[in-house]
Amino acid sequence: MSLDGYTRFVYTVGMIKNITFTADEALIEQARRRAVTGNATLNELFRAWLARYVAQPAAADQYVALMARLRHVHAGRQFSREEMNERR
């Protein structure tokens, strides 16, 4: 039991670390309201954002690897700007 009379339980799955951010109070409240409309919490949204943010370099690395694998492909000639922007 803690000093304030409440028992607190903390369950962790894997390694979870708490971090603290500083932001404008009005912005935080707007974000909370928006999260509620999406049936989410700011924590859930932040974790999803962090996962996407970390994955971005991997996507860039995959693109570079694909371009390296396709380096042997040649169109046979130089295309004009009009040809490259042509819509079919």
Secondary structure, DSSP 8 states (H G I E B T S, - for coil): --TTS-------SS----------HHHHHHHHHHHHHTT--HHHHHHHHHHHHHHHHHHHHHHHHHHHHTTT---SS---HHHHH---
